[in-house]
Amino acid sequence: MTDAFIDSQTVREYLLGLQERIVATFERLDGQPFLRDAWEKPADSVLGGGGLTRIIEDGNLLERGGVGFSHVLGSTLPPSATAQRPELAGRGFEAMGVSLVLHPRNPHVPTVHMNVRFFIAKGEAQPDVYWFGGGMDLTPYYATEEDARHFHATCKRALAPFGADKHPRFKKWCDEYFFLKHRNEPRGLGGVFFDDFHELGFEQSFAMMRAVGDAFLDAYVPIVERRRATPYTEAERRFQAYRRGRYVEFNLVLDRGTLFGLQSGGRTESILMSLPPKVEWRYDWHPAAGTPEARLYDEFLKPRDWA
Amino acid sequence: MTDAFIDSQTVREYLLGLQERIVATFERLDGQPFLRDAWEKPADSVLGGGGLTRIIEDGNLLERGGVGFSHVLGSTLPPSATAQRPELAGRGFEAMGVSLVLHPRNPHVPTVHMNVRFFIAKGEAQPDVYWFGGGMDLTPYYATEEDARHFHATCKRALAPFGADKHPRFKKWCDEYFFLKHRNEPRGLGGVFFDDFHELGFEQSFAMMRAVGDAFLDAYVPIVERRRATPYTEAERRFQAYRRGRYVEFNLVLDRGTLFGLQSGGRTESILMSLPPKVEWRYDWHPAAGTPEARLYDEFLKPRDWA
């Protein structure tokens, strides 16, 4: 999409404010502060720009959680960013976004991911092309219908002002995107996902991205508050560690954002702060029938209409 | 390379015998048996064939270790197998190999990887094309010069009969291959690596692959025997868990064998048995100067002429 008016400064300000609101909320919920790590790409790099990484490790609520802002400029759009629009490959670009993954310690509190982003592919002879992307998805270990319904309903409500087609499209896109082909298994319960979005023009597409970013705390915090005091066992921690292995597999083998970051010479520690703190792999493990662990696979790790 | 005589049955028998010798040795060293898991691809799959997975978990010596044999047929060579020879992409193929990764419990015993493999790209109008590949490499947590020299010298000795150029070429290839670009860091101490190898003709190329496979126990077992009784602390176990994260990153983001397996619809559990049992990620962690952990980075995680 080309547009007379692309206001990337306003997008940047929104993203920085969103990061601050989210971090402040989780510092309050956790009781421990997030580390603040500002970084810049070296001046001689192909890529300019920088970011602000906020991270907590060994917190009370969060065993590991990162909320990153980044704003980078590059000379050549890498293949992971143009899979669906090969005609843009090789253009200069500007990319900014907020991306978070929170890994709670208590296995009854789901892991969550949220990302909102804005891309500009620089024209030389042609005009600039921009698009928005974003979404959020929930990955529980011991799931409940109540949490699944609440998370999806909040996403649906956030998208409603932008057309009745948006939530079904982005819910389906999320189910398709967060799917581990090599396991024939979804990563979690899904949520919403969109990319290459510009069809409403700059103002309304930006508003839709904001609606998703702003809905995150409403979608996730009530679940945290409901589940954080649930007692848990060492066996439940081991199931959590095992399931976190799927998260690692998804992010390192399949995730477009991770591959974009690593391919474009991004800052590795900031990209990989999405990985869980403690993970286990076990050979060909399956939960015994009738257990709460089996229930996750049987009832929740299937695309369902939760909203 | 095309050849009048490609004896894939003899290669298969060698590989199965090698797997048996290695497993028998580690069952003796560990005191616990390896599980035996034979698998077949379903008949309606694009891919035929099967394999034999031998795996140990929670052993005395090995916290997790897998020695896999596989022999698969496919209708279309995936891109990961033909990166260097795009003219073969899309051909039918036959691939067989033995691949192992052993993750000892004691952080003073290095992790090791070895793989030997044989490929045939099926001709239709043209003759079949074959090649061998293989290698082994060592990934210590608390390294010693003695072990590094022994491992590399054993690889060098094994390759000597096949020409003086082979060891330097394959040592360098290994250093280049097992390198984490996104960390600017080698995976470990290296060893040898070769691929697309046919330049000595079928008989001698096969003999060279056997020499590498046969050298594995000589290269690794003396290191195990020297280090397995070294006392270790919980802090050393945590460093091991942290460094194992690099192993996961390499195998899931970069390893050609892993990507080939996942892309060609291979058996996921058998491919991912290379992943370590317990892993940790920590944000932007660096060892304090002067510690044994810093010594690993300063003295060992650099390509050096160890042999």
Interface residues (C-beta under 8 A of the other chain):
Chain A: L35 D37 T53 I55 E57 R64 G66 K181 H182 R183 A241 G245 V248 E249 L252 V253 L262 T268 E269 I271 L272 M273 L275 P276 P277 K278 V279 E280 W281 R282 Y283 D284
Chain B: L35 D37 I55 E57 R64 G66 K181 H182 R183 A241 G245 V248 E249 L252 V253 L262 T268 E269 I271 L272 M273 L275 P276 P277 K278 V279 E280 W281 R282 Y283 D284
